[in-house]
Amino acid sequence: MKTVRRLFYADIVSSVMFVAVAFLSLFFFIDFVDELGDVGKRDYTALHAAAYSLLELPAHFYELSPIAVLIGTIYALARLAQSSEYTILRTGGLGPSRALSLLASLGLGFGVLTFVVGDYLAPLAEQQAAQIQGRYKGGLKLGRSGAWLKDRQFTPNGERSYSINVGSAGSGGMLHNIRIFEFDSNGSMVQRIAASDGQVDKHSTWTLSDVTVTRWADAVAGQSPQVAEQTMDKLTWPSTLSANVVAAAVLPLGTMSTLELLRYINHLSSNEQAAQQYEIQFWKRALYPFACLVMVGLALPFAYLHARGGGVSLKVFGGIMLGISFVLLNNVAGHLGLLQNWTPWMVAAAPSTVYLLLSLAAFAWLVRYR
């Protein structure tokens, strides 16, 4: 059994790594060509474009790992079946359940690797890629409306709620085009702070520069409210928003690990903000490594197809189509779940469940009737 395990693992692992390297090379080329359009703008050079494209590879590996596992496993098993090696192994006692257990343990190994890359290596690489964009491209654009955060504090004047808008993010945690709107317990705006730049330290204190503070005083009977405006070079604004929460709001989702996503979801829920998008992303991040286990199960029926039913190339092509359909279903399920307000964990688990049932049904049919 050890010999069979070594044969399986050596062939499948080498095939999966070959497919992964091929995909990553293709995506690096696409990213690099896409970044060349920004070369020459500001201080952005071809070297920065290459560095940015390299830093995107861990995220691509995380996204493509189930497809690479599926195609590599199909290729290895189809090659064993075509050379009759798998038939010999079956006559030697390799039953369907034992073959499934061998591939399941290998799929768990691929799942662990996917989790480590997606939860540790990819977020670090994405943060560095965002730093390159912020430093040499003039900051991270956060859309037309920027990024919005909410805060609530108890002051000597009573409860205050804050809506904070950040226009863009730069390198080193620098924030640009900041607007802070302060409301009293009745929902009336009492103060607005506008700053060109700012930064959040480890004590959740915002250090703002080039600041304009506008205050609305209580209206006296028969008179309109008094408005006072003050400008200053520096302003320190205390907050309960930590630097991690602010970074989660302004940086791409790929820069957050599973634990950071959970913390940010709790922050959004406590401030009564919509968190379903992040909940779906959290469950996708938590369940996605198990897709590798589903993919090896989906590849096993290809070992039971007769060689006359198609060569290795045809089976690999079928694996590519299955992998593309899995990615498509995974993305469509996320968007539909967000639009229809479906339960996040069910949205994340649905594609893998569908393909797991498909693989088990195909495997049972082939073993029983073929």
C-alpha positions in Angstrom: 0.0 0.0 0.0 2.9 2.4 0.7 4.1 1.8 -2.9 0.7 2.7 -4.3 0.5 5.7 -2.1 3.9 6.9 -3.2 3.0 6.3 -6.9 -0.3 8.3 -6.5 1.2 11.1 -4.5 4.3 11.6 -6.7 2.3 11.7 -9.9 -0.5 13.8 -8.7 1.6 16.4 -6.8 4.0 16.8 -9.7 1.1 17.2 -12.1 -0.7 19.7 -9.9 2.4 21.8 -9.4 3.0 21.8 -13.1 -0.5 23.1 -13.8 -0.2 25.7 -11.0 3.0 27.0 -12.4 1.6 27.2 -15.9 -1.5 29.1 -14.7 0.6 31.5 -12.5 2.9 32.2 -15.4 0.0 33.1 -17.6 -1.6 35.4 -14.9 1.8 37.1 -14.2 2.1 37.9 -17.9 -1.5 39.3 -18.0 -1.0 41.4 -14.9 2.3 42.7 -16.1 0.9 43.7 -19.5 -2.0 45.4 -17.8 0.3 47.3 -15.5 2.5 48.5 -18.3 -0.3 51.0 -19.2 0.6 53.0 -16.0 4.3 52.9 -16.5 5.7 56.4 -16.8 2.9 58.0 -14.8 4.1 59.7 -11.6 7.0 57.5 -10.3 5.7 54.2 -11.6 8.3 52.1 -13.5 8.4 48.7 -15.2 10.2 47.4 -12.2 7.3 48.4 -10.0 4.9 46.8 -12.4 6.9 43.5 -12.3 7.0 43.7 -8.4 3.3 44.3 -8.3 2.5 41.4 -10.6 4.7 39.1 -8.5 2.9 40.1 -5.4 -0.4 39.2 -6.9 0.7 35.6 -7.5 -0.2 34.3 -4.0 -3.7 35.5 -4.4 -3.9 33.9 -7.9 -2.6 30.7 -6.5 -5.3 30.7 -3.8 -8.0 31.3 -6.3 -6.7 28.8 -8.8 -5.7 26.0 -6.5 -8.9 23.9 -6.8 -8.7 24.1 -10.6 -5.0 23.2 -10.6 -5.8 20.2 -8.2 -8.7 19.1 -10.5 -6.7 19.3 -13.8 -3.5 17.9 -12.3 -5.3 14.9 -10.7 -7.3 14.2 -13.8 -4.2 14.2 -15.9 -2.3 11.9 -13.5 -5.2 9.4 -13.2 -6.0 9.5 -16.9 -2.4 8.8 -17.7 -2.4 5.8 -15.3 -5.6 4.5 -16.8 -4.4 4.9 -20.4 -1.2 2.9 -19.7 -3.3 0.3 -17.9 -1.4 0.9 -14.6 -4.6 1.8 -12.8 -6.2 -1.4 -14.1 -3.3 -3.4 -12.7 -3.7 -1.6 -9.4 -7.4 -2.5 -9.3 -6.7 -6.1 -10.0 -4.1 -6.0 -7.2 -6.6 -5.0 -4.6 -7.1 -1.2 -5.0 -10.8 -0.9 -4.5 -12.9 2.2 -5.0 -13.1 3.0 -1.3 -9.4 2.7 -0.8 -8.6 4.8 -3.9 -11.1 7.4 -2.6 -9.4 7.4 0.9 -6.0 7.9 -0.7 -7.2 10.9 -2.8 -9.1 12.3 0.2 -5.9 12.5 2.4 -4.1 14.1 -0.6 -7.0 16.6 -1.0 -6.8 17.5 2.7 -3.1 18.3 2.2 -3.8 20.5 -0.8 -6.6 22.2 1.3 -4.1 22.9 4.2 -1.7 24.5 1.7 -4.5 26.5 0.1 -5.6 27.8 3.6 -2.0 28.8 4.6 -1.4 30.6 1.3 -4.9 32.3 1.4 -4.9 33.3 5.0 -1.3 34.3 5.6 0.8 34.7 2.5 -1.7 36.2 0.1 -2.9 39.0 2.6 0.7 40.0 3.3 1.5 40.1 -0.5 -1.7 42.1 -1.2 -0.7 44.6 1.5 2.7 45.1 -0.1 1.0 45.4 -3.5 -1.3 48.1 -2.1 1.7 49.9 -0.7 3.3 50.0 -4.2 0.1 51.4 -5.7 -0.3 53.9 -2.9 3.3 55.1 -3.1 4.0 55.2 -6.8 0.5 55.5 -8.3 -0.8 58.4 -6.2 -2.9 56.4 -3.7 -5.6 53.8 -3.6 -8.8 55.1 -5.1 -11.8 54.0 -3.1 -14.5 54.7 -5.6 -16.6 57.8 -6.1 -17.9 57.9 -2.6 -14.7 56.7 -0.9 -14.8 54.5 2.2 -17.3 55.1 5.0 -16.8 54.2 8.7 -19.0 54.7 11.8 -18.1 55.4 15.3 -20.0 56.1 18.6 -18.6 57.8 21.7 -19.8 59.1 25.0 -18.6 62.6 25.7 -19.3 65.2 28.5 -21.9 66.7 26.1 -23.7 63.4 25.8 -23.6 60.5 23.2 -22.1 61.4 19.9 -22.1 59.4 16.7 -19.6 59.9 13.8 -19.7 59.2 10.1 -16.1 59.2 8.7 -15.4 59.3 5.0 -11.9 58.6 3.5 -11.3 59.6 -0.1 -8.2 57.6 -0.8 -5.4 55.7 0.9 -1.6 56.2 0.5 1.5 54.4 1.6 2.4 53.8 5.2 -1.2 53.9 6.4 -1.7 57.5 5.2 -5.3 58.6 4.5 -6.3 61.4 2.3 -9.4 63.6 1.9 -10.9 62.9 5.3 -14.3 64.2 6.4 -15.7 63.5 9.9 -19.4 64.3 10.6 -20.4 64.5 14.2 -24.1 64.1 15.3 -25.7 64.4 18.7 -28.2 62.0 20.2 -31.1 63.6 18.3 -29.4 63.1 14.9 -28.5 66.7 14.4 -25.1 67.5 13.0 -23.0 69.6 15.4 -19.6 69.5 13.8 -17.7 68.7 10.6 -14.0 68.1 10.4 -12.3 68.2 6.9 -8.7 67.2 6.6 -6.4 66.7 3.6 -4.4 64.0 5.3 -4.4 61.8 8.4 -3.1 58.7 10.1 -4.3 56.4 12.8 -1.9 55.2 15.5 -2.0 52.1 17.6 -4.1 53.9 20.3 -6.9 54.6 17.8 -6.0 58.3 17.7 -6.3 60.1 14.4 -3.6 62.7 13.6 -5.1 65.1 11.0 -3.3 67.8 9.0 -4.5 70.8 7.1 -7.8 70.8 9.0 -11.0 72.8 8.7 -13.5 72.5 11.6 -17.0 73.7 11.2 -19.3 73.9 14.2 -23.0 74.5 14.4 -24.1 76.2 17.6 -27.7 75.7 19.1 -30.2 78.1 17.5 -31.6 80.9 19.7 -35.4 81.5 19.5 -36.1 83.6 16.5 -32.6 83.4 15.1 -30.8 81.0 12.7 -28.1 78.6 14.0 -24.6 80.1 14.4 -21.9 78.6 12.3 -18.2 78.9 13.3 -15.3 77.8 11.2 -11.7 77.3 12.3 -8.6 76.2 10.4 -5.5 74.6 11.9 -2.4 72.8 10.7 -2.8 69.8 13.0 -5.6 68.2 15.0 -5.6 65.1 17.2 -9.0 63.4 17.2 -9.7 60.5 19.6 -11.6 57.6 18.3 -12.6 54.0 19.1 -11.7 52.8 15.6 -8.5 50.9 15.6 -5.9 51.0 12.8 -6.9 47.5 11.8 -10.5 48.4 11.4 -9.6 51.5 9.3 -7.2 49.4 7.2 -10.0 46.8 6.6 -12.3 49.6 5.3 -9.9 51.3 2.9 -7.8 48.3 1.7 -9.0 45.6 -0.7 -10.7 42.5 0.8 -7.7 40.4 -0.2 -5.5 42.1 2.4 -7.6 40.7 5.3 -7.2 37.2 6.8 -10.2 35.2 8.0 -9.8 36.4 11.6 -9.5 40.1 10.5 -12.7 39.6 8.4 -14.5 38.3 11.5 -13.4 41.3 13.5 -14.5 43.7 10.9 -17.8 42.0 10.6 -18.3 42.4 14.3 -17.4 46.1 14.0 -20.0 46.6 11.2 -22.7 44.7 13.1 -22.1 46.7 16.3 -22.5 50.0 14.3 -25.6 48.7 12.5 -23.8 48.7 9.1 -24.5 46.2 6.3 -22.0 43.3 6.7 -23.4 40.7 4.3 -20.7 41.2 1.7 -18.0 40.6 4.3 -19.9 37.7 5.8 -20.1 35.9 2.4 -16.4 36.6 1.9 -15.6 35.3 5.4 -17.5 32.0 4.8 -15.9 31.7 1.3 -12.5 32.1 2.9 -13.3 29.6 5.6 -14.8 26.9 3.3 -12.8 27.4 0.1 -9.8 25.1 1.0 -12.3 22.2 1.2 -12.9 22.7 -2.5 -9.6 20.9 -3.1 -11.1 17.8 -1.4 -14.1 18.1 -3.7 -11.9 18.4 -6.7 -9.9 15.2 -6.1 -13.2 13.4 -5.6 -14.4 14.9 -8.9 -11.3 13.7 -10.7 -11.4 10.1 -9.5 -14.2 9.0 -11.9 -11.8 9.8 -14.8 -9.6 6.9 -13.7 -12.5 4.5 -14.4 -13.2 5.7 -17.9 -12.0 3.4 -20.6 -9.0 4.6 -22.7 -11.1 4.3 -25.9 -13.6 6.8 -24.4 -11.1 9.5 -25.1 -7.4 10.2 -24.7 -5.6 12.1 -21.9 -6.0 15.4 -23.7 -9.8 15.1 -24.0 -10.1 14.3 -20.3 -7.9 17.2 -19.3 -10.1 19.4 -21.5 -13.1 18.1 -19.6 -11.3 18.9 -16.3 -10.7 22.5 -17.5 -14.3 22.9 -18.3 -15.4 21.5 -14.9 -12.9 23.9 -13.2 -14.1 26.9 -15.1 -17.8 26.0 -14.3 -16.9 25.7 -10.6 -15.3 29.1 -10.5 -18.2 30.6 -12.4 -20.8 29.0 -10.1 -18.8 30.2 -7.0 -18.7 33.8 -8.2 -22.3 33.8 -9.4 -23.5 32.3 -6.1 -21.7 35.1 -4.2 -23.4 37.9 -6.2 -26.8 36.2 -6.1 -26.5 35.7 -2.4 -25.7 39.4 -1.9 -28.7 40.5 -4.1 -31.2 38.0 -2.7 -30.0 38.4 0.9 -29.4 34.6 1.3 -27.7 33.1 4.3 -23.9 33.7 3.9 -22.6 30.3 4.9 -25.1 28.5 2.6 -24.0 30.7 -0.3 -20.4 29.9 0.3 -21.0 26.2 0.7 -23.4 25.7 -2.2 -20.9 25.3 -5.1 -18.7 22.8 -3.3 -21.7 20.8 -2.1 -23.1 20.6 -5.7 -19.8 19.4 -7.1 -19.2 17.0 -4.3 -22.6 15.4 -4.9 -21.9 15.4 -8.6 -18.5 13.6 -8.1 -19.9 11.0 -5.8 -22.8 10.3 -8.2 -20.4 9.9 -11.1 -18.1 7.8 -9.1 -20.8 5.4 -7.9 -22.3 5.1 -11.4 -18.9 4.3 -13.0 -17.9 1.8 -10.3 -21.3 0.0 -10.5 -22.0 0.0 -14.2 -18.7 0.4 -15.9 
